[in-house]
């Protein structure tokens, strides 16, 4: 008996000891933290800020065992321009200790961000239909001086979109670099791509070393997303651009004479905040004028959002920051990047689509969309059996979604398969159908997508259809014993009406952090956008796709953001003295809210009129933005005053600035924003709210503007004064708008205020709400 117990006791001791060591190891596990320091608090005993930062970090590190060098190189980044501090690998205990140290303003745990994945210039009015007429791109020397930093997946430099023929030498003020690595040499930079850098330390700290055989550890773009966004911002004109024959024409960026600096912050496993912060910091130091950031994470309080804080620092240095709103629509309150100093961009359609048809055995023909052009052909005169992958289930399930391994080859071989949209990539569903022996796919929208159609470069004959038509096709397949169909592909169609329409996937307001700051700011083309593509991946982005193309068609707010970034670069070249807020104001106050049928903009998810929570100030209008008449300017101190209304502590405010609150704003609604949003809070006796605005004359020196304001059911609106008389250029005049509750409404009301003088119409959207907006 005793002989048996001894080994058992030994094993128990061994297990318990192992558990103790394992627990200690877990408690000491490190992760990356971004540490923001108060630059002004550096003691004189330290020669440099980095010495001081290092000392602070070292003071909280657990004492290493003899011969253990795990405390070496804990600091992976130093920030010194748009943001001050370091990124370091710390345990939770070390981070908590460090946060209590003098001079430490804030500590942010590493956060993972995601990418918000030739006709647009003509549609936007940048290029006239008559090629002999004047256009916005009539180049000036100043156009070549604007540099746009693109934070993304890198760039494919061989693309003709980055040809620098005819460009002047790189501006002397530029301090950027062309970093080299596998597949990327100094010669890959030129007068168009003036800089290329990579940021990977945060990514590697979280996921392990990059496999350089599988991924380019260099600015070269393996994903395609970064090449697409960079070309949309400032791609050089390329004639004959197309995707397998679709969207044939001349592809060019919004600011084709501007320069591009590529900052690779996203890798196969995602984009990490410490890398993004390092890129923003370095881009500002390098000398960019505009930052285009087509990615986002969740929504955090202003003082806990590292990208928001870095963008504030960039704005202070005169850099315009444009970010995608996210692809979380049509759900309300799904926005990211909502800080008022960031221009938040939603997505809309253009007047071009790629129709395809589904012809059913009962004689009906249904129109959808597709970018299919491949070897597999369906005979237009022949009808093929149709099968509903999910059987007669009314809600999506693994089979109806055509997920990997869910299709029975016996049931789908030789047939056209109906697959529900969702969960897996749209093109991958077709690959699943193909591998199971299917000959075609009908991609069915569900309630979350509504009637919005996104064209894809499928690997199998496939047509995407809206939710209502999908229901009728499913009904036919379920009720007809010999249901049949065929698919046909029409090509490219122009002049689609109505357009633009707000994309269903585009993230929606209201702004969760501050109802008084209306978001998104505006919408821009983001559906079926053609631009340059990587040579490392097929147009579907699937590993099984062996096709290689020079241009690809993508959708997402990732595509709309660079449209705005490029147009901001155009405005900066024509008005170099304008602040980021002035540029944003010009974009917002000239945006339009009616489509090409002269009706209010629609929401693709409902086919009803969209609201400022969907489209912001409206759809971008570059030609008008170049000459807005008036602008609402905002200085860094004004943004700080806004933050002073947000109940932040003095320490939290220091994250943004060492300046102090002057309390010049009565409330958040008084920030000189180009949109007006007022909220009558529930359970209060407040029935009157007043907001104040100041406009700067950037139009004719002598001009007189008259106010026109929408009527509201629930409130009287009074503008004082009703006339603004300017006598000189850059003159500032102020006005106030008073809202008096007439009848409390259960839903927010929307309208607008227009200041009109001759050809200038300066419009601000208005939102009035009673009680909480959500």
C-alpha positions in Angstrom: 0.0 0.0 0.0 2.8 2.5 1.0 4.8 1.5 -2.1 1.9 2.6 -4.2 1.3 5.9 -2.4 4.9 7.3 -2.7 4.9 7.7 -6.5 1.4 9.2 -6.3 2.6 11.8 -3.7 5.7 12.6 -5.9 3.5 13.1 -8.9 1.1 15.4 -6.9 4.1 17.5 -5.7 5.4 17.7 -9.2 2.0 18.7 -10.6 1.4 21.3 -7.9 4.9 22.7 -8.4 4.4 22.8 -12.2 1.1 24.7 -11.6 2.8 27.3 -9.4 5.5 27.9 -12.0 2.9 28.0 -14.8 0.8 30.5 -12.8 4.0 32.6 -12.3 4.7 32.4 -16.0 1.2 33.5 -16.8 1.4 36.5 -14.4 4.6 37.6 -16.0 3.4 37.2 -19.6 4.0 40.4 -21.5 2.1 42.2 -24.2 2.6 45.5 -25.9 1.4 48.7 -24.2 1.6 52.2 -25.6 2.8 54.6 -22.9 2.1 58.3 -23.4 4.4 60.6 -21.5 4.2 64.3 -20.5 7.0 65.6 -22.6 7.3 68.8 -20.6 7.9 66.9 -17.3 11.3 65.5 -18.2 13.8 66.1 -15.4 16.9 68.1 -16.3 19.1 65.2 -15.1 18.1 63.3 -18.3 19.9 64.3 -21.5 17.2 63.1 -23.9 13.5 62.2 -23.6 14.3 58.6 -24.7 16.7 58.3 -21.7 13.9 59.4 -19.4 11.3 57.2 -21.0 13.6 54.2 -20.8 14.3 54.9 -17.1 10.6 55.0 -16.3 10.0 51.7 -18.1 13.1 50.0 -16.5 12.0 51.1 -13.0 8.9 48.9 -13.0 10.4 45.8 -14.7 10.5 42.6 -12.6 14.0 41.8 -11.6 15.4 39.2 -14.0 17.2 36.0 -12.9 20.9 35.9 -13.3 21.8 35.4 -16.9 18.3 36.2 -18.0 18.2 39.1 -20.5 14.4 39.2 -21.0 14.3 42.8 -19.9 16.5 43.8 -22.9 14.8 45.6 -25.8 11.4 45.9 -24.0 10.9 49.2 -25.8 9.8 48.6 -29.4 8.9 52.1 -30.5 9.7 55.7 -29.5 7.1 58.4 -30.4 8.2 62.0 -30.6 6.2 64.1 -33.1 2.4 63.6 -33.2 2.5 61.7 -29.9 5.1 61.5 -27.1 6.1 58.3 -25.4 7.0 54.7 -26.2 5.6 51.3 -27.0 6.9 48.6 -24.7 6.3 45.0 -23.8 5.1 44.8 -20.2 3.3 42.4 -17.9 -0.1 43.6 -16.6 1.5 44.2 -13.2 4.3 46.3 -14.7 1.9 48.3 -16.7 -0.2 49.0 -13.6 2.9 50.2 -11.7 4.0 52.4 -14.6 0.7 54.1 -14.9 1.1 55.4 -11.3 4.5 57.1 -12.1 4.9 60.8 -12.4 5.1 62.0 -16.0 3.0 59.1 -17.3 -0.2 60.5 -18.9 -1.8 57.3 -20.1 -1.2 53.6 -21.0 -3.0 51.9 -23.8 -3.0 48.1 -24.3 -2.2 47.0 -27.8 -5.4 47.0 -29.9 -6.0 45.2 -33.2 -7.5 47.1 -36.1 -9.0 45.8 -39.3 -9.0 47.1 -42.9 -12.4 48.5 -43.9 -12.5 46.6 -47.0 -12.1 54.6 -63.4 -15.4 56.1 -63.4 -15.4 57.9 -60.0 -13.5 61.0 -61.2 -16.1 61.6 -64.0 -19.0 60.9 -61.7 -17.6 63.3 -59.1 -17.3 66.1 -61.7 -13.5 66.3 -61.6 -13.3 65.4 -65.3 -15.8 67.0 -67.7 -17.6 64.8 -70.2 -16.2 67.1 -72.9 -12.5 66.4 -72.8 -11.7 69.8 -74.3 -13.3 71.7 -71.4 -11.5 72.9 -68.4 -11.2 70.5 -65.5 -10.1 70.5 -61.9 -6.9 68.7 -62.9 -5.6 71.6 -65.0 -2.2 71.2 -63.3 -0.3 73.8 -61.5 3.2 73.5 -60.0 1.6 73.6 -56.5 -0.3 70.3 -57.2 3.0 68.4 -57.1 3.9 69.7 -53.7 1.2 67.9 -51.8 2.1 64.6 -50.1 -0.4 62.0 -48.9 0.6 59.4 -46.4 -1.4 56.1 -46.9 -1.5 53.8 -43.9 -2.3 50.4 -45.2 -0.8 47.1 -46.6 2.0 48.7 -48.6 2.2 49.3 -52.3 2.9 47.4 -55.6 5.3 49.9 -57.2 5.3 48.4 -60.7 1.7 49.5 -61.3 1.3 52.1 -64.0 -0.7 54.1 -61.5 2.5 55.0 -59.8 4.3 56.2 -63.0 6.1 59.5 -62.3 6.5 60.7 -65.9 6.2 64.5 -66.1 6.4 65.0 -62.3 8.7 67.7 -60.9 11.4 66.8 -58.4 10.4 65.7 -54.9 9.9 68.8 -52.6 13.0 69.7 -50.6 10.9 69.8 -47.4 10.3 66.0 -47.6 12.1 64.1 -44.9 10.8 60.6 -45.6 12.7 57.5 -46.6 12.4 54.6 -49.0 13.0 51.5 -46.8 14.1 48.3 -48.5 13.5 44.6 -48.0 12.4 41.5 -49.9 11.1 42.6 -53.2 11.5 46.3 -52.6 14.6 48.4 -53.5 15.4 52.1 -53.5 14.5 52.1 -57.2 10.9 51.3 -56.4 10.5 54.8 -55.1 10.2 57.7 -57.5 8.7 61.1 -57.9 5.2 59.6 -57.3 6.0 57.1 -54.5 8.3 59.4 -52.5 8.4 57.3 -49.4 7.8 53.8 -48.2 8.2 52.5 -44.7 7.2 49.4 -42.7 6.0 49.1 -39.1 5.9 45.5 -37.8 7.3 45.4 -34.2 3.9 45.6 -32.5 2.5 42.9 -34.9 5.5 40.6 -34.3 5.3 41.1 -30.5 1.6 39.9 -30.6 1.8 37.2 -33.3 5.4 36.1 -33.6 8.0 36.7 -36.3 6.8 37.3 -39.8 7.4 34.4 -42.1 9.4 36.1 -44.8 9.0 33.3 -47.2 5.2 33.7 -47.1 5.0 37.4 -46.7 6.9 40.5 -47.8 8.6 42.0 -44.8 9.0 45.2 -46.9 6.8 48.0 -48.3 5.7 45.6 -51.1 2.0 45.0 -51.0 1.0 41.3 -51.0 -2.7 42.0 -50.0 -3.7 44.5 -52.7 -5.7 46.8 -50.4 -2.9 49.3 -49.9 -2.2 49.5 -53.6 -5.9 50.1 -54.4 -6.3 52.9 -51.8 -3.0 54.6 -52.7 -4.0 54.6 -56.4 -7.4 56.0 -55.5 -5.8 58.9 -53.7 -3.2 59.9 -56.2 -2.8 57.4 -59.0 -1.4 58.7 -62.3 -3.7 58.4 -65.3 -3.7 54.9 -66.9 -5.6 54.5 -70.2 -7.4 51.2 -70.9 -7.7 50.2 -67.3 -10.2 47.4 -66.7 -10.9 44.2 -64.7 -11.2 41.3 -67.2 -12.9 43.7 -69.6 -15.2 45.3 -67.0 -15.1 49.1 -66.2 -12.9 49.8 -69.2 -11.6 53.4 -69.3 -8.9 55.7 -67.9 -8.1 55.1 -64.2 -6.7 57.9 -62.2 -6.6 59.1 -58.6 -8.4 62.0 -57.1 -5.2 64.0 -57.0 -3.2 62.6 -59.8 -0.4 65.1 -59.4 0.1 64.5 -55.7 2.8 62.4 -54.2 2.3 59.1 -52.2 4.1 58.0 -49.1 3.2 54.4 -48.2 3.3 53.3 -44.6 2.8 49.6 -44.2 1.0 48.9 -40.9 -1.2 45.9 -41.8 0.0 42.3 -42.2 -1.6 38.9 -42.8 -2.8 38.8 -39.2 -4.1 42.4 -38.9 -3.0 45.9 -38.0 -1.8 46.8 -34.5 -2.2 50.1 -32.7 1.5 50.5 -31.7 2.5 50.1 -35.4 -0.3 52.5 -36.5 0.8 55.1 -33.9 4.5 54.7 -35.0 3.4 55.3 -38.6 1.3 58.4 -37.9 4.2 59.8 -35.8 6.8 59.1 -38.5 4.5 60.4 -41.3 4.0 63.7 -39.6 7.8 63.9 -39.0 8.4 63.0 -42.6 6.2 66.0 -43.8 3.0 64.6 -45.1 0.1 67.0 -45.7 -2.7 64.4 -45.6 -3.1 61.1 -43.9 -5.4 58.5 -45.4 -6.3 55.7 -43.0 -8.8 53.1 -44.3 -9.0 51.0 -41.1 -10.6 51.1 -37.7 -11.1 49.3 -34.3 -13.9 49.7 -31.8 -15.1 53.0 -30.3 -13.3 54.1 -27.1 -13.5 57.3 -25.1 -11.5 60.1 -26.8 -8.7 59.8 -24.2 -8.6 56.0 -24.5 -8.4 56.0 -28.3 -4.7 55.9 -29.3 -5.5 56.7 -33.0 -7.7 59.6 -32.0 -4.9 61.0 -29.9 -2.3 60.6 -32.6 -4.7 62.2 -35.1 -5.1 65.1 -32.8 -1.3 65.5 -32.7 -1.2 65.3 -36.6 -4.0 68.0 -36.8 -2.0 70.3 -34.5 0.9 70.0 -37.0 -1.5 71.0 -39.9 -2.1 67.5 -41.3 -5.6 66.6 -42.6 -6.6 63.2 -41.4 -9.3 61.1 -43.3 -10.5 57.8 -41.9 -13.1 55.3 -43.1 -16.3 55.1 -41.1 -16.4 51.3 -41.0 -18.5 48.6 -42.7 -20.9 48.0 -39.8 -24.0 49.3 -41.5 -26.9 49.4 -41.7 -26.9 49.0 -37.9 -27.2 52.3 -36.1 -24.3 53.6 -33.9 -21.9 51.4 -35.8 -19.3 54.1 -36.6 -15.6 54.1 -35.8 -13.1 57.0 -36.0 -15.7 59.6 -34.6 -13.4 62.3 -33.2 -14.3 65.8 -34.5 -10.7 66.4 -35.7 -10.9 63.3 -38.0 -12.9 63.4 -41.2 -15.1 60.3 -41.1 -16.1 59.0 -44.5 -19.1 56.7 -45.3 -19.6 54.9 -48.6 -22.0 55.4 -51.5 -22.7 54.0 -55.0 -21.8 55.5 -58.4 -23.8 55.6 -61.6 -22.1 52.5 -62.9 -22.9 48.9 -62.3 -22.2 45.4 -63.7 -25.6 43.8 -64.5 -26.1 40.1 -64.9 -29.3 38.1 -65.2 -30.9 35.0 -63.7 -33.4 33.5 -66.2 -35.7 31.0 -64.4 -37.5 28.1 -66.0 -40.9 29.8 -65.3 -40.0 32.5 -67.8 -39.0 35.2 -65.2 -35.7 37.1 -65.7 -34.2 38.7 -62.6 -31.4 41.3 -62.8 -28.5 41.1 -60.4 -24.7 41.9 -60.6 -21.5 40.1 -61.3 -17.9 40.6 -62.5 -17.5 36.9 -63.6 -15.4 36.3 -66.7 -13.8 32.9 -66.7 -13.4 29.6 -68.5 -16.5 28.0 -67.1 -19.4 29.0 -69.4 -23.1 28.4 -69.2 -25.1 28.0 -72.4 -27.6 30.9 -72.5 -30.0 28.7 -74.4 -29.8 25.9 -71.9 -31.5 25.7 -68.5 -29.7 24.0 -65.6 -31.2 22.4 -62.5 -31.4 24.8 -59.5 -30.9 23.7 -55.9 -31.3 25.6 -52.6 -28.3 24.7 -50.5 -30.1 25.1 -47.2 -33.1 23.0 -48.1 -36.4 24.7 -47.0 -35.0 26.5 -43.9 -36.2 30.1 -43.7 -33.1 31.3 -41.9 -29.4 31.0 -43.0 -27.6 27.9 -41.8 -24.2 26.4 -42.6 -25.5 24.7 -45.8 -27.5 27.7 -47.0 -24.4 29.9 -46.5 -22.3 27.4 -48.6 -19.6 27.2 -46.0 -16.6 24.8 -46.5 -17.6 21.2 -46.3 -21.4 21.7 -46.1 -22.4 20.9 -49.6 -23.2 17.3 -50.7 -21.7 16.7 -54.2 -24.5 14.3 -55.0 -27.1 17.0 -54.5 -25.3 19.9 -56.3 -23.3 18.3 -59.1 -24.2 19.9 -62.5 -26.6 22.4 -60.8 -26.8 26.1 -60.1 -26.7 26.5 -56.3 -28.5 29.2 -54.3 -26.2 30.4 -51.5 -27.1 32.9 -48.8 -24.7 35.9 -48.2 -22.9 36.0 -44.9 -20.2 34.6 -42.6 -17.7 33.6 -45.4 -16.3 35.7 -48.2 -18.8 36.0 -51.1 -16.4 34.7 -53.7 -15.4 31.7 -51.5 -18.9 30.4 -51.6 -18.6 30.0 -55.3 -15.4 28.1 -54.8 -17.2 25.8 -52.4 -19.9 25.2 -55.0 -17.3 24.6 -57.7 -15.4 22.1 -55.6 -18.7 20.2 -54.9 -19.4 19.9 -58.7 -21.9 22.8 -59.1 -21.8 24.8 -62.4 -23.1 28.1 -61.1 -24.2 30.1 -58.1 -27.0 32.6 -57.2 -25.7 34.7 -54.3 -28.8 35.7 -52.3 -28.9 38.8 -50.1 -30.5 38.4 -46.7 -32.2 40.9 -44.5 -28.9 42.4 -43.3 -28.0 43.3 -46.9 -31.4 44.3 -48.2 -31.3 45.3 -51.9 -27.7 46.4 -52.0 -25.7 44.6 -54.7 -21.9 44.3 -54.6 -20.2 42.9 -57.7 -17.5 40.3 -57.3 -14.9 38.7 -59.5 -16.2 35.2 -59.1 -14.4 31.9 -59.8 -17.6 30.3 -61.1 -20.5 31.7 -63.1 -22.4 33.6 -60.3 -24.9 36.4 -60.0 -25.7 38.4 -56.8 -29.4 39.3 -56.3 -31.3 41.5 -53.7 -33.2 40.1 -50.8 -36.7 40.3 -52.4 -35.7 38.7 -55.6 -33.8 36.1 -53.6 -37.0 35.1 -51.8 -38.8 34.7 -55.1 -36.0 32.5 -56.5 -36.0 30.4 -53.4 -39.8 30.0 -53.5 -39.5 28.8 -57.1 -36.8 26.3 -56.3 -38.7 24.9 -53.4 -42.1 24.7 -55.1 -41.1 23.5 -58.6 -40.0 19.9 -58.8 -37.9 20.6 -61.9 -36.7 24.1 -61.1 -34.2 25.3 -63.6 -32.3 28.5 -64.5 -29.4 29.9 -66.5 -27.1 32.9 -65.8 -25.9 35.6 -68.3 -23.4 38.4 -67.9 -24.2 41.8 -69.5 -21.0 43.8 -68.9 -20.7 47.4 -67.8 -23.6 49.8 -67.6 -23.3 53.5 -67.2 -25.8 56.2 -66.2 -27.5 54.2 -63.5 -30.4 56.0 -61.9 -30.8 56.8 -59.1 -27.3 57.4 -57.9 -25.6 57.9 -55.6 -27.2 55.8 -53.0 -25.8 55.3 -49.4 -24.3 51.8 -49.3 -26.0 49.4 -46.9 -22.7 48.3 -45.4 -21.6 51.9 -44.6 -21.5 52.4 -40.8 -24.1 54.7 -39.3 -24.5 57.4 -36.7 -25.3 58.9 -34.4 -22.0 59.5 -32.7 -22.0 57.4 -29.5 -19.4 59.6 -27.8 -20.8 63.1 -28.5 -24.3 63.5 -30.0 -23.5 67.1 -30.7 -20.9 66.1 -33.2 -22.7 64.7 -36.2 -21.0 61.7 -37.8 -20.3 60.5 -40.4 -19.0 63.7 -41.9 -19.9 62.8 -45.5 -20.1 60.0 -48.0 -18.0 59.3 -51.1 -17.9 56.5 -53.8 -17.2 53.2 -52.1 -19.0 50.6 -54.1 -17.4 48.8 -57.1 -14.4 51.0 -57.3 -11.7 50.2 -59.8 -8.0 50.9 -59.0 -4.5 49.4 -59.1 -3.9 45.9 -57.7 -1.1 43.8 -56.4 0.7 41.3 -58.7 0.9 38.8 -55.8 -2.8 37.9 -55.5 -5.8 37.2 -57.7 -8.8 39.6 -57.9 -10.8 37.4 -55.5 -8.0 37.4 -52.9 -8.4 33.7 -52.5 -5.3 31.5 -52.5 -7.0 29.2 -55.1 -7.4 32.1 -57.5 -4.5 31.9 -60.0 -5.6 34.9 -62.1 -3.5 38.0 -62.1 -4.8 41.4 -62.9 -3.4 45.0 -62.9 -6.7 46.5 -61.7 -9.4 45.3 -59.3 -12.9 46.4 -58.3 -13.5 46.6 -54.6 -16.1 47.9 -52.2 -16.0 49.3 -48.7 -15.5 52.5 -46.8 -11.9 51.7 -47.3 -12.5 52.8 -50.9 -14.5 55.9 -50.0 -11.9 57.2 -47.5 -9.1 57.7 -50.2 -11.5 59.6 -52.4 -11.8 62.2 -49.7 -8.1 62.1 -48.9 -7.3 62.8 -52.5 -9.8 65.6 -52.9 -8.4 67.1 -49.6 -5.0 67.0 -51.3 -6.4 68.9 -54.2 -7.8 71.5 -51.9 -4.5 71.8 -50.0 -2.7 72.4 -53.3 -5.1 75.2 -54.3 -5.4 76.6 -50.8 -2.1 75.8 -48.9 -3.0 78.3 -46.2 -6.1 76.4 -45.2 -6.2 74.5 -41.9 -7.4 70.8 -41.8 -10.7 72.1 -40.4 -11.1 74.6 -43.2 -10.6 71.8 -45.8 -13.1 69.6 -43.9 -15.6 72.5 -43.8 -15.3 73.1 -47.6 -15.9 69.4 -48.2 -19.0 69.2 -45.9 -20.7 72.5 -46.7 -20.6 71.9 -50.4 -21.8 68.3 -50.3 -25.0 67.5 -52.0 -28.1 65.6 -50.6 -30.0 64.8 -53.9 -29.3 62.1 -56.4 -29.2 62.3 -60.2 -33.0 62.1 -60.4 -33.1 65.3 -58.2 -34.7 63.3 -55.3 -33.2 63.0 -51.8 -30.4 60.5 -51.3 -31.6 57.0 -50.7 -30.4 54.3 -48.2 -29.7 51.0 -50.0 -30.7 49.0 -47.0 -34.2 50.3 -46.9 -34.8 52.0 -50.3 -36.0 54.9 -48.3 -34.7 58.5 -47.9 -31.4 58.5 -46.0 -30.6 60.8 -43.1 -27.5 62.7 -41.8 -26.9 59.6 -39.6 -26.3 57.7 -42.9 -24.8 60.3 -45.2 -23.5 63.0 -42.9 -23.4 66.4 -44.7 -24.1 64.6 -48.0 -22.1 63.3 -51.0 -18.7 64.9 -51.7 -18.7 67.5 -54.5 -15.0 68.4 -55.4 -15.7 71.2 -57.8 -17.8 73.1 -55.3 -15.4 72.4 -52.5 -12.6 74.2 -54.3 -14.7 77.4 -53.9 -16.9 77.1 -50.9 -17.5 80.8 -50.2 -17.3 80.4 -46.4 -15.6 78.0 -44.1 -16.0 77.0 -40.5 -12.5 77.1 -39.1 -11.4 75.3 -35.9 -8.0 75.7 -34.2 -6.4 73.1 -32.0 -7.3 75.1 -28.9 -11.0 75.0 -30.0 -10.9 71.2 -30.1 -9.4 71.2 -26.6 -12.2 73.5 -25.5 -14.6 70.9 -26.9 -12.9 68.2 -24.9 -13.2 70.4 -21.8 -17.0 70.0 -22.2 -16.7 66.2 -22.2 -16.1 65.7 -18.4 -12.5 64.7 -18.8 -10.2 65.0 -15.8 -7.1 67.3 -16.1 -4.9 64.2 -16.5 -7.1 62.9 -19.3 -7.0 66.3 -21.1 -3.2 66.3 -20.9 -3.3 63.3 -23.2 -4.2 65.8 -26.0 -2.5 69.0 -24.9 -0.6 70.8 -22.2 -2.8 73.8 -22.7 -5.5 74.6 -20.2 -9.2 75.0 -20.5 -10.3 78.5 -21.1 -14.0 77.5 -21.0 -14.9 79.4 -24.2 -17.6 76.9 -25.2 -20.9 76.9 -23.2 -21.4 73.3 -24.4 -20.2 70.7 -26.9 -22.7 72.0 -29.5 -20.8 75.3 -29.7 -17.7 73.8 -31.3 -17.5 75.6 -34.7 -18.4 72.4 -36.6 -19.9 72.6 -40.1 -22.9 70.6 -38.9 -25.4 71.4 -36.2 -26.8 68.8 -33.8 -28.8 69.7 -30.7 -30.3 67.4 -28.1 -33.1 68.3 -25.6 -32.2 65.9 -22.8 -35.0 63.8 -21.3 -36.5 64.7 -17.9 -35.4 68.3 -17.9 -37.3 71.6 -18.2 -34.9 72.8 -20.9 -37.0 74.0 -23.9 -34.5 76.4 -25.5 -31.1 75.6 -26.9 -28.7 78.0 -28.6 -25.6 77.2 -30.7 -23.0 79.6 -31.9 -21.0 79.6 -35.2 -18.3 81.7 -36.9 -17.7 81.7 -40.6 -14.6 82.9 -42.5 -15.0 84.5 -45.9 -12.9 82.7 -48.5 -14.9 83.9 -51.4 -15.4 87.4 -53.0 -14.2 90.1 -50.6 -17.5 92.0 -50.7 -20.4 89.6 -50.3 -23.7 89.3 -48.5 -25.1 85.9 -47.4 -28.7 85.3 -46.5 -29.8 82.5 -44.2 -32.4 79.9 -45.3 -33.3 77.3 -42.6 -35.6 74.2 -42.8 -38.8 74.2 -40.8 -39.1 71.6 -38.1 -42.3 70.0 -36.6 -41.0 69.9 -33.1 -39.1 73.2 -32.8 -39.0 76.9 -33.8 -35.6 77.8 -35.3 -34.3 81.4 -35.2 -31.0 82.5 -37.0 -29.5 85.8 -35.8 -28.5 87.7 -37.8 -30.2 86.5 -40.9 -27.8 88.4 -43.2 -24.0 88.3 -43.0 -22.3 91.2 -44.8 -18.6 90.7 -45.6 -16.4 93.6 -46.7 -13.0 91.9 -47.0 -11.4 88.6 -47.7 -10.8 86.3 -44.6 -13.1 88.4 -42.5 -14.9 86.4 -39.8 -18.5 86.9 -38.8 -20.5 85.1 -36.2 -24.2 84.1 -35.8 -26.3 82.0 -33.5 -29.1 79.6 -34.0 -31.8 79.2 -31.3 -34.0 76.2 -31.1 -37.2 76.4 -29.1 -39.2 73.2 -28.5 -42.7 73.4 -30.0 -43.8 69.7 -29.6 -41.4 67.1 -28.4 -40.9 64.4 -31.1 -40.3 60.7 -30.6 -37.8 60.6 -33.4 -34.9 62.9 -34.4 -35.7 65.5 -37.0 -33.4 66.5 -39.9 -33.0 69.6 -41.9 -30.4 72.2 -42.9 -29.2 75.8 -42.7 -28.0 77.4 -46.0 -26.1 80.6 -46.3 -26.7 81.8 -49.8 -24.8 84.5 -51.8 -24.8 84.4 -55.6 -23.3 81.1 -56.8 -22.3 80.1 -53.2 -24.6 77.9 -51.1 -23.0 77.0 -47.7 -25.0 74.2 -46.2 -24.9 72.8 -42.7 -27.1 69.7 -41.9 -29.2 70.1 -38.7 -30.3 67.3 -36.4 -32.7 68.1 -33.6 -33.5 65.3 -31.1 -35.6 65.0 -27.9 -34.2 62.6 -25.4 -31.5 60.1 -26.2 -30.6 59.6 -29.9 -30.2 55.8 -29.3 
